[in-house]
Amino acid sequence: MGELILDGHKLNWHKDRVDAWLRGERIAPITVDCALTRRCTYRCIYCYGQLQANDEKLMSKDVISRFLDDAAEIGVKAVSFVSDGESTCSEHLYDAIIRGKGNGLDIALGTNGYLLKDERLEEVLPCLTYLRFNISAADPISYSKIMGCKESAFFKVDNTIKKCVEIKKRQKLKVTIGLQMVLMPQFFEMIVPLAVYGKEVGVDYTVIKHCCDDVLGSLGVDYSKYLGLKDVLKEAESYSAQDYLVKVKWTKLLSEGKRKYAQCYGPPFILQLSGSGLVAPCGGLFHTRYKDYHIGNIVDKSFKEIWKSDRYWEVMGLIASKDFDARKVCGTLCLQHMTNEFLWDLKNNKMSFDAPDNIPPEHINFI
């Protein structure tokens, strides 16, 4: 098995598409990150979704199926159901996972797990490349406080995580099961207990990441305070074992929320769709105040038509031009951040790269 990269990118293993982009060709995204709804059962303190409000349209089973068919046809390699909504709130999630896998796409799901149906796990786990539970505390009281739900929700999610692990082991499935902690500095006491919890329940990894904020600082994240948490974060990583990884996203946590690039090159490779059906370059531009960057909606028009449209490439060209400055327009440490840094160096610093000849990493199509 290859390395599990949780703090970095995998564009090195997609040299053909990077080279095509450098030649100015219109490329299909490698990864599309989307949600099937903007709804959610929780009200997490750190939720970025509340900062992404836009006009929502209901995505029917037919709309979702058409999108997944289009994605496969144009050359998308992976779809992650994450983005700005809790996709378990959609009755079409399970059909979407199965159809996407049947189309040859790598499929992933990020969820709080509360509405994930235990009786459907045996059916969908074989179709997933990874299943990630968003969980930021390992006890019901703290869990309730941080994630904005009833304490009883913790016990349901805990049971579902354990059931997923049991099914994976019994069926010898390849799916990676992980936990993700979105760390706000004031909740540092939750770091080590969650690392221990992940080891005890038998998941494959626990990843600890920064909290994103918008350009207005609406969530009030003080990125300088992450710097004082190095010791406790290293302690959490010490719980890693041969069959369990605790990984801190050091690159972003220690960046103080700063970026070195001005233009945005990442979205042609890793595109985001809102749970409203909106197609935009990234989640940071979902809000209606950024309508100048909105491309279309898959409820109204097929994803293939949108991707082929002049509007799609006009917007991609705009965010990659001198008329756009991510340091002024964008919030902190977006999904495309690591790909942007790599592509910035590649294009502006004339860096060259060769396709790696070592074993490919896990989840290679989730760049």
Phi, psi and chi 1 to 4 in degrees:
 res  aa     phi    psi   chi1   chi2   chi3   chi4
   1 MET       -  146.0  -66.7  178.9   61.7      -
   2 GLY   -81.3  179.6      -      -      -      -
   3 GLU   -71.4  147.2  179.1 -173.3    2.4      -
   4 LEU   -94.7  102.8 -176.0   60.8      -      -
   5 ILE   -88.7  112.2  -62.4  176.1      -      -
   6 LEU  -114.5   -3.7  -63.1  172.2      -      -
   7 ASP  -139.9   80.8 -176.5   21.2      -      -
   8 GLY   162.2 -152.4      -      -      -      -
   9 HIS  -146.7  173.3   67.7   87.8      -      -
  10 LYS  -128.0   22.4  -51.7 -178.9 -168.4   80.8
  11 LEU   -63.5  -25.2  -84.6 -178.9      -      -
  12 ASN   -55.7  -30.7  -53.5   66.5      -      -
  13 TRP   -90.0    9.1  -75.8  -88.8      -      -
  14 HIS  -128.9   46.5  -63.0  -83.8      -      -
  15 LYS   -60.2  -35.2 -169.6  174.3 -171.6  -59.9
  16 ASP   -60.8  -40.1   55.9  -18.3      -      -
  17 ARG   -77.3  -34.1 -152.5  159.5  -65.0 -163.5
  18 VAL   -64.3  -44.2  174.3      -      -      -
  19 ASP   -62.7  -38.9  -73.6  -17.8      -      -
  20 ALA   -63.5  -41.4      -      -      -      -
  21 TRP   -63.4  -42.9  173.0   77.0      -      -
  22 LEU   -62.3  -29.0  -72.6  170.1      -      -
  23 ARG   -81.6   -2.5  -68.4 -168.0  -62.0  -93.8
  24 GLY    86.6   13.9      -      -      -      -
  25 GLU   -78.0  156.1  -63.3  177.0   20.7      -
  26 ARG   -85.6  108.8  -66.1 -175.1  170.7 -172.2
  27 ILE  -102.8  152.4   61.4  168.7      -      -
  28 ALA   -80.4  147.1      -      -      -      -
  29 PRO   -59.4  146.5  -16.6   28.2      -      -
  30 ILE   -77.1  -45.5  -61.7  167.3      -      -
  31 THR  -121.1  136.9  -50.4      -      -      -
  32 VAL  -117.3  124.7  173.9      -      -      -
  33 ASP  -103.5  124.7  177.1   68.2      -      -
  34 CYS  -148.6  166.4   62.0      -      -      -
  35 ALA  -123.4  160.6      -      -      -      -
  36 LEU   -98.6   -1.8  -59.1 -179.9      -      -
  37 THR  -166.6  161.7  176.7      -      -      -
  38 ARG   -97.0   -2.3  -71.1 -155.5   72.0 -110.8
  39 ARG   -71.7  160.2  -71.2  176.4  -68.8  156.0
  40 CYS  -156.8  150.0 -172.6      -      -      -
  41 THR   -87.2  -14.9   47.6      -      -      -
  42 TYR  -110.7  170.4  -74.1   12.8      -      -
  43 ARG  -135.0   67.4  -69.0  -66.4  179.3  -92.1
  44 CYS   -60.9  141.2  -60.9      -      -      -
  45 ILE   -58.7  -35.1  -71.7  175.1      -      -
  46 TYR   -95.5   12.2   52.0   74.0      -      -
  47 CYS   -63.2  121.6  178.4      -      -      -
  48 TYR   -83.3  -20.7 -165.0   87.1      -      -
  49 GLY   -58.0  -32.1      -      -      -      -
  50 GLN   -66.7  -15.4   63.3 -174.7  -62.8      -
  51 LEU   -97.7    9.8  -49.0  177.1      -      -
  52 GLN  -120.4   24.2  -62.3  170.9  -63.2      -
  53 ALA   -59.5  130.4      -      -      -      -
  54 ASN  -151.6  174.4   58.3   80.3      -      -
  55 ASP   -69.9  115.6  -65.4  -26.5      -      -
  56 GLU   -90.1  137.4 -176.8  165.7    9.3      -
  57 LYS  -120.8  144.5  -62.0 -173.9  177.6 -176.5
  58 LEU   -75.1  125.5 -177.4   65.2      -      -
  59 MET   -92.4  110.8  -75.7 -160.0  -81.4      -
  60 SER   -78.2  171.2   66.8      -      -      -
  61 LYS   -60.4  -39.6 -179.2  178.8  177.8  179.9
  62 ASP   -65.0  -41.6  -73.4  -15.6      -      -
  63 VAL   -62.9  -44.9  166.3      -      -      -
  64 ILE   -65.0  -43.5  -64.4  165.3      -      -
  65 SER   -63.0  -42.5  -63.7      -      -      -
  66 ARG   -61.5  -41.9 -177.5  179.7   66.3 -175.6
  67 PHE   -60.6  -45.9  158.5   69.2      -      -
  68 LEU   -67.0  -35.3  -67.9  166.9      -      -
  69 ASP   -66.4  -44.5  -66.7  -11.1      -      -
  70 ASP   -62.6  -44.3  -75.6  -11.7      -      -
  71 ALA   -57.2  -46.4      -      -      -      -
  72 ALA   -64.9  -40.1      -      -      -      -
  73 GLU   -66.1  -39.6 -177.7  179.9  -23.0      -
  74 ILE   -84.9  -10.1   69.5  172.0      -      -
  75 GLY   112.5   10.5      -      -      -      -
  76 VAL   -62.7  141.2  173.3      -      -      -
  77 LYS  -104.5  -25.5  -64.0 -175.8  177.3 -177.2
  78 ALA  -149.2  145.3      -      -      -      -
  79 VAL  -128.1  126.3  172.3      -      -      -
  80 SER  -111.0  125.7   53.4      -      -      -
  81 PHE   -87.6   87.5  -66.2  122.4      -      -
  82 VAL  -135.7  -93.4 -174.6      -      -      -
  83 SER    48.5 -134.9 -164.5      -      -      -
  84 ASP  -106.4   18.6   61.2  -19.4      -      -
  85 GLY  -149.0  166.6      -      -      -      -
  86 GLU   -94.3  100.8  173.8   53.2   57.9      -
  87 SER   -66.9  -14.8  -72.2      -      -      -
  88 THR   -69.5  -10.8   57.1      -      -      -
  89 CYS   -77.2  -11.8  -69.0      -      -      -
  90 SER   -93.3  131.7  168.9      -      -      -
  91 GLU   -69.1  -10.8   62.0 -179.3  -40.9      -
  92 HIS   -98.1    4.0  -52.1  -57.6      -      -
  93 LEU   -57.9  -48.6  171.1   64.2      -      -
  94 TYR   -66.1  -40.7  -53.9   97.2      -      -
  95 ASP   -63.8  -37.0  -69.9  -27.8      -      -
  96 ALA   -66.0  -42.6      -      -      -      -
  97 ILE   -60.5  -46.4  -68.5  171.3      -      -
  98 ILE   -67.0  -42.0  -65.8  166.3      -      -
  99 ARG   -67.8  -42.8 -172.2  171.6 -170.7  118.7
 100 GLY   -59.7  -44.5      -      -      -      -
 101 LYS   -63.8  -41.0  179.2   65.0  173.8  178.3
 102 GLY   -63.7  -26.5      -      -      -      -
 103 ASN   -80.7   -2.2  -75.6  -10.0      -      -
 104 GLY    90.5    7.6      -      -      -      -
 105 LEU   -84.6  146.5  -62.8  165.1      -      -
 106 ASP   -77.2  131.6  -76.5  -16.8      -      -
 107 ILE  -121.5  137.7  -57.7  -66.4      -      -
 108 ALA  -134.0  156.3      -      -      -      -
 109 LEU  -134.6  129.0  172.7   63.7      -      -
 110 GLY  -112.0  128.2      -      -      -      -
 111 THR  -153.0  155.1  175.1      -      -      -
 112 ASN   -77.7  -15.0   59.7   39.3      -      -
 113 GLY    86.3   -8.0      -      -      -      -
 114 TYR   -65.9  -40.3 -178.5   65.9      -      -
 115 LEU   -97.0    2.5  -69.7 -178.1      -      -
 116 LEU   -65.6  123.1 -165.9   57.0      -      -
 117 LYS   -82.5  117.1  -64.3  179.3  179.3  178.8
 118 ASP   -59.0  -32.7  -69.3   -3.3      -      -
 119 GLU   -73.2  -10.9   64.6  -90.2   21.7      -
 120 ARG  -102.1   -3.3  -59.3  -63.7  -60.1  -91.0
 121 LEU   -63.2  -42.1  -66.4  176.0      -      -
 122 GLU   -62.4  -27.2  -58.0 -123.3   12.7      -
 123 GLU   -81.5  -39.8 -174.9  179.6    8.4      -
 124 VAL   -98.7  -25.7  -62.7      -      -      -
 125 LEU   -57.1  -39.1  -78.9  175.0      -      -
 126 PRO   -65.4  -17.0  -22.1   34.6      -      -
 127 CYS   -91.2   -8.2  -61.7      -      -      -
 128 LEU  -100.2  139.3  -68.3  171.4      -      -
 129 THR   -76.8  -44.5  -60.1      -      -      -
 130 TYR  -146.8  152.5   72.0   80.3      -      -
 131 LEU  -125.8  120.3  170.2   59.7      -      -
 132 ARG  -119.0  125.6 -170.8 -173.5   70.0 -144.2
 133 PHE   -93.8  125.4  -69.9   89.9      -      -
 134 ASN   -85.1  112.2  -58.9  -44.2      -      -
 135 ILE  -149.7  126.7  178.1  171.7      -      -
 136 SER  -119.5   15.4  -67.9      -      -      -
 137 ALA  -161.9  153.7      -      -      -      -
 138 ALA  -109.5   12.8      -      -      -      -
 139 ASP  -135.9  151.0   68.4   87.5      -      -
 140 PRO   -62.9  -34.0   17.1  -29.3      -      -
 141 ILE   -69.4  -49.7  -64.7  174.5      -      -
 142 SER   -66.1  -39.9  -58.0      -      -      -
 143 TYR   -57.3  -47.5 -178.7   90.3      -      -
 144 SER   -61.9  -42.1  171.0      -      -      -
 145 LYS   -65.9  -46.5  175.9 -177.5  177.0 -177.9
 146 ILE   -78.2  -38.0  -63.6  172.0      -      -
 147 MET  -100.2    2.3  -56.5 -165.4   71.2      -
 148 GLY    64.0   52.1      -      -      -      -
 149 CYS  -148.5  177.7   60.0      -      -      -
 150 LYS   -73.6  151.9  -63.7  179.1  179.8  178.8
 151 GLU   -60.7  -32.6  -68.9  179.7   20.7      -
 152 SER   -63.2  -22.6   58.1      -      -      -
 153 ALA   -62.3  -33.2      -      -      -      -
 154 PHE   -58.6  -42.6  174.7   83.5      -      -
 155 PHE   -68.8  -35.8  -62.0  103.1      -      -
 156 LYS   -65.0  -47.2 -170.2  -79.7  171.9 -174.3
 157 VAL   -64.9  -41.5  173.5      -      -      -
 158 ASP   -57.2  -44.4  171.1   66.6      -      -
 159 ASN   -65.2  -40.1 -178.3   70.7      -      -
 160 THR   -66.8  -41.3  -63.6      -      -      -
 161 ILE   -59.1  -47.6  -66.7  170.9      -      -
 162 LYS   -63.3  -36.8  -68.5  172.6  179.5  174.8
 163 LYS   -67.1  -39.9 -170.6  168.2 -177.0   63.8
 164 CYS   -60.8  -44.9  -72.4      -      -      -
 165 VAL   -61.6  -42.5  171.5      -      -      -
 166 GLU   -63.2  -43.6 -175.5  -85.6  -36.7      -
 167 ILE   -65.9  -43.1  -67.5  170.5      -      -
 168 LYS   -57.9  -46.8  173.3 -175.2  172.9  171.1
 169 LYS   -68.2  -42.5  -68.5 -179.3  177.0  178.1
 170 ARG   -66.0  -40.4  172.7  165.2   45.4   82.7
 171 GLN   -91.8   -3.1  -65.5 -168.7   11.5      -
 172 LYS    55.5   50.0  -63.4 -179.2  171.7   58.3
 173 LEU   -81.9  154.3  -58.9  176.6      -      -
 174 LYS   -85.9  -14.2  -67.7 -177.1  178.2 -179.8
 175 VAL   -53.9  136.6   59.7      -      -      -
 176 THR   -91.5  128.3  -56.5      -      -      -
 177 ILE  -111.9  123.1  -59.1  171.9      -      -
 178 GLY  -137.3  167.2      -      -      -      -
 179 LEU  -116.1  143.4  -50.5  179.5      -      -
 180 GLN  -125.8  126.9  175.7  175.5  -88.9      -
 181 MET  -104.4  121.0  178.0 -174.8 -159.9      -
 182 VAL   -89.0  110.0  178.7      -      -      -
 183 LEU   -93.6  117.4  174.0   62.8      -      -
 184 MET   -96.0  134.3  -64.9 -169.2   83.4      -
 185 PRO   -51.5  -32.8  -27.8   36.1      -      -
 186 GLN   -70.5  -12.4   62.4  -94.0   39.0      -
 187 PHE  -107.1   32.8  -60.8  121.4      -      -
 188 PHE   -61.5  -24.9   69.0   93.0      -      -
 189 GLU   -67.7  -12.7  -67.5  179.5  -15.2      -
 190 MET   -86.9  -10.8  -51.2  -61.0  159.4      -
 191 ILE   -63.0  -58.7  -64.2  171.5      -      -
 192 VAL   -66.1  -45.3  171.7      -      -      -
 193 PRO   -56.8  -34.6  -27.7   36.3      -      -
 194 LEU   -71.3  -38.2 -171.2   63.4      -      -
 195 ALA   -60.7  -41.4      -      -      -      -
 196 VAL   -66.8  -42.5  173.5      -      -      -
 197 TYR   -58.9  -45.7  170.6   79.0      -      -
 198 GLY   -58.4  -39.5      -      -      -      -
 199 LYS   -67.1  -40.3 -168.0  169.7 -171.0  175.9
 200 GLU   -68.1  -38.1  -69.9  175.9  -15.8      -
 201 VAL   -84.4  -12.3  -63.1      -      -      -
 202 GLY    90.4   20.7      -      -      -      -
 203 VAL   -73.0  170.0  -63.7      -      -      -
 204 ASP   -80.0  -32.1  -62.5  -61.7      -      -
 205 TYR  -157.1  160.8   70.9   84.9      -      -
 206 THR  -128.2  125.1  -64.3      -      -      -
 207 VAL  -113.0  138.8   62.0      -      -      -
 208 ILE  -115.8  118.4  -58.4  164.1      -      -
 209 LYS  -124.0  167.8   61.9  164.0  -74.3 -175.0
 210 HIS   -71.1  169.5   63.4  -67.9      -      -
 211 CYS  -102.6  125.0  176.0      -      -      -
 212 CYS   -74.1  150.5  -66.1      -      -      -
 213 ASP  -136.1  158.5 -152.2  -17.6      -      -
 214 ASP   -85.5  178.6   66.6    4.9      -      -
 215 VAL   -66.3  -20.5   70.0      -      -      -
 216 LEU   -87.1   -8.1  -57.3  174.7      -      -
 217 GLY    68.9   36.7      -      -      -      -
 218 SER   -62.6  -30.8  -59.6      -      -      -
 219 LEU   -89.2   -9.1  -63.0  178.3      -      -
 220 GLY    69.1   34.3      -      -      -      -
 221 VAL   -77.7  125.5 -175.3      -      -      -
 222 ASP   -96.9   98.0 -175.5  -12.7      -      -
 223 TYR   -67.3  -23.4  -71.4   92.9      -      -
 224 SER   -65.8  -24.4   66.4      -      -      -
 225 LYS   -74.3  -17.9  -69.4 -170.0  175.0  179.8
 226 TYR   -63.4  -30.2  -74.4  127.3      -      -
 227 LEU   -62.9  -27.7  -57.0  178.4      -      -
 228 GLY   -85.0    2.3      -      -      -      -
 229 LEU  -105.7   12.6  -58.5  179.6      -      -
 230 LYS   -57.9  -43.5  -70.2 -178.7 -176.7  179.3
 231 ASP   -65.0  -45.5  -71.2  -15.3      -      -
 232 VAL   -69.9  -32.5   68.3      -      -      -
 233 LEU   -69.1  -38.8  -70.4  167.0      -      -
 234 LYS   -66.8  -35.4  -72.1  179.1  179.4  177.2
 235 GLU   -62.4  -41.9 -178.9 -176.1   -7.5      -
 236 ALA   -60.2  -43.8      -      -      -      -
 237 GLU   -64.6  -23.1  -73.7 -167.3  -32.1      -
 238 SER   -67.7  -13.0   72.9      -      -      -
 239 TYR   -84.0    0.6  -74.3   91.5      -      -
 240 SER   -61.2  148.4  -65.1      -      -      -
 241 ALA  -141.7 -175.8      -      -      -      -
 242 GLN   -59.5  -36.0 -175.0  175.0   -1.2      -
 243 ASP  -112.6   19.2   58.4   -8.8      -      -
 244 TYR  -152.5  128.6  175.2   60.6      -      -
 245 LEU  -117.2  128.5  173.8   66.7      -      -
 246 VAL  -107.5  119.7 -179.6      -      -      -
 247 LYS  -126.9  126.5 -179.3   62.2 -178.4  176.5
 248 VAL   -95.2  134.8  174.7      -      -      -
 249 LYS   -80.6   73.2  -70.2 -162.0  171.5 -172.4
 250 TRP   -58.1  -40.3  -66.6  107.8      -      -
 251 THR   -54.3  -44.3  -54.5      -      -      -
 252 LYS   -85.4  -38.9  -69.3 -175.8  176.0 -178.7
 253 LEU   -61.9  -31.3  -81.8  168.9      -      -
 254 LEU  -100.1    8.4  -59.3 -177.1      -      -
 255 SER   -85.2   -8.7   70.6      -      -      -
 256 GLU    59.2   26.0  -63.2 -173.4   67.0      -
 257 GLY    75.6   15.2      -      -      -      -
 258 LYS  -100.8  154.6  -60.5  173.9 -176.8  176.9
 259 ARG  -129.7  148.7   50.3  167.2   55.7   88.3
 260 LYS   -94.0  -14.8   67.3  179.2 -178.6 -178.6
 261 TYR   -98.1  151.4   52.1   87.9      -      -
 262 ALA  -102.2  -48.3      -      -      -      -
 263 GLN   -87.3  158.4  -78.7   71.2   59.1      -
 264 CYS  -110.9  114.9 -177.6      -      -      -
 265 TYR  -109.1  -10.1  -59.1  138.2      -      -
 266 GLY   -73.0  -36.8      -      -      -      -
 267 PRO   -57.6  -31.6  -32.8   39.8      -      -
 268 PRO   -60.6  -21.2  -27.6   37.7      -      -
 269 PHE   -97.9  -36.7  -63.7   89.8      -      -
 270 ILE  -135.0   98.3  178.1  168.7      -      -
 271 LEU   -95.9  153.2 -179.4   71.3      -      -
 272 GLN  -123.1  140.9  -73.1 -174.5  -84.0      -
 273 LEU  -120.1  138.4  -84.5   63.2      -      -
 274 SER   -77.9  157.9  170.0      -      -      -
 275 GLY   -66.8   -5.3      -      -      -      -
 276 SER   -84.4   -7.7   68.2      -      -      -
 277 GLY    96.2   -9.2      -      -      -      -
 278 LEU   -65.1  134.3  171.4   69.2      -      -
 279 VAL  -102.7  120.4  179.7      -      -      -
 280 ALA  -141.5  163.2      -      -      -      -
 281 PRO   -58.7  -38.2  -22.3   33.1      -      -
 282 CYS  -155.9  165.5   66.5      -      -      -
 283 GLY   -63.3  -29.7      -      -      -      -
 284 GLY   -65.5  -17.7      -      -      -      -
 285 LEU  -109.6   17.2  -61.7  176.8      -      -
 286 PHE   -70.0  -35.9  -77.1  166.6      -      -
 287 HIS   -57.9  148.1 -164.1  -79.1      -      -
 288 THR   -59.3  -22.6   49.5      -      -      -
 289 ARG   -66.9  -15.6   75.8  169.6   67.9   93.9
 290 TYR  -106.2   31.9  -62.0  113.7      -      -
 291 LYS   -61.1  -21.6   62.2 -177.7  179.3 -179.9
 292 ASP   -63.5  -17.5  -71.0  -14.0      -      -
 293 TYR  -105.3    2.6  -56.7  100.0      -      -
 294 HIS   -79.9  140.6  -66.0  176.7      -      -
 295 ILE  -107.1  -39.8  -60.2  168.6      -      -
 296 GLY   172.2 -171.0      -      -      -      -
 297 ASN  -139.4  129.6 -167.4  -61.8      -      -
 298 ILE   -71.0  -10.5   61.8  170.9      -      -
 299 VAL   -72.4  -36.6  174.8      -      -      -
 300 ASP   -86.8  -31.8  -58.6  -35.7      -      -
 301 LYS  -147.1  147.5 -173.2 -179.9  -69.0 -172.7
 302 SER   -64.4  149.9   75.3      -      -      -
 303 PHE   -60.0  -37.1  179.1   63.3      -      -
 304 LYS   -62.5  -42.5 -178.1  169.9   62.0  174.7
 305 GLU   -64.2  -42.0  -71.6  179.0  -82.2      -
 306 ILE   -63.3  -45.5  -68.2  171.2      -      -
 307 TRP   -63.3  -35.9  172.4   74.2      -      -
 308 LYS   -79.3  -13.3  -74.3 -176.7  173.5 -179.1
 309 SER   -71.4  154.8   69.5      -      -      -
 310 ASP   -63.4  -33.3  -70.3  -20.8      -      -
 311 ARG   -60.9  -42.8  173.4   61.5 -179.5  169.1
 312 TYR   -57.1  -48.7 -178.0   97.1      -      -
 313 TRP   -78.8  -23.3  -66.5  104.4      -      -
 314 GLU   -63.9  -45.8  174.0 -170.9  -40.1      -
 315 VAL   -67.6  -42.1  172.2      -      -      -
 316 MET   -61.9  -37.2  -67.2  -58.1  172.7      -
 317 GLY   -69.0  -37.0      -      -      -      -
 318 LEU   -63.0  -48.0  173.5   59.0      -      -
 319 ILE   -72.1  -14.7   62.1  175.3      -      -
 320 ALA   -97.7    5.7      -      -      -      -
 321 SER  -102.1  171.6   74.3      -      -      -
 322 LYS   -69.3  -12.2  -60.3  -66.9 -175.9 -178.6
 323 ASP   -80.5   -1.0  -66.1  -33.6      -      -
 324 PHE  -125.1  134.2 -175.4   87.4      -      -
 325 ASP  -130.6  104.6 -170.7  -19.9      -      -
 326 ALA   -59.8  -25.6      -      -      -      -
 327 ARG   -70.6  -18.8  -65.0  167.1  -63.8 -170.6
 328 LYS  -108.3  -33.1  -63.0  177.3 -179.5  178.2
 329 VAL   -89.0  -34.9  176.9      -      -      -
 330 CYS   -99.3  154.2  -58.8      -      -      -
 331 GLY   -72.8 -171.6      -      -      -      -
 332 THR   -89.7  139.4   51.6      -      -      -
 333 LEU    49.2   62.5  -55.7  174.9      -      -
 334 CYS   -74.2  177.0   61.6      -      -      -
 335 LEU   -60.1  -34.0  179.0   65.7      -      -
 336 GLN   -88.1    5.2  -67.4   83.3   -2.3      -
 337 HIS   -55.9  -50.2  178.4   72.7      -      -
 338 MET   -69.3  -38.0  -60.9  -59.5  -66.5      -
 339 THR   -67.2  -36.3   57.3      -      -      -
 340 ASN   -62.5  -42.6  -91.7  -33.5      -      -
 341 GLU   -63.0  -43.5  -69.9 -155.8  -36.0      -
 342 PHE   -63.7  -47.3  172.3   76.5      -      -
 343 LEU   -69.6  -31.8  -66.0  167.4      -      -
 344 TRP   -61.9  -47.7  177.1  -95.1      -      -
 345 ASP   -64.7  -38.6  -75.5  -21.3      -      -
 346 LEU   -64.6  -41.5 -164.8   62.4      -      -
 347 LYS   -88.5  -39.6 -167.4  160.0 -173.1  174.2
 348 ASN   -97.1  -27.7  -68.2  -78.7      -      -
 349 ASN  -104.7   11.0  -61.6  -31.4      -      -
 350 LYS    54.0   33.5  -54.4  -56.6  179.7 -176.1
 351 MET   -70.7  143.7 -177.4 -176.0   76.3      -
 352 SER  -115.5  159.8   60.3      -      -      -
 353 PHE  -152.0  152.2   79.3  104.7      -      -
 354 ASP  -111.9  151.6  -64.5  -42.1      -      -
 355 ALA   -61.7  130.4      -      -      -      -
 356 PRO   -61.1  145.7  -19.2   31.4      -      -
 357 ASP  -105.4    8.0   56.5    5.9      -      -
 358 ASN   -90.6 -178.4   55.9  -21.6      -      -
 359 ILE   -64.3  129.0  -61.9  172.9      -      -
 360 PRO   -59.9  148.6  -21.7   33.2      -      -
 361 PRO   -73.0  165.3   30.0  -36.0      -      -
 362 GLU   -64.1  152.8  -67.1  -69.0  -71.1      -
 363 HIS    57.0   42.0  -47.1  163.7      -      -
 364 ILE   -59.6  -28.0 -169.6  170.8      -      -
 365 ASN   -89.1   -4.8  -66.9  -35.9      -      -
 366 PHE   -96.5   89.4  -63.2   94.5      -      -
 367 ILE   -74.9      -   59.8  168.3      -      -
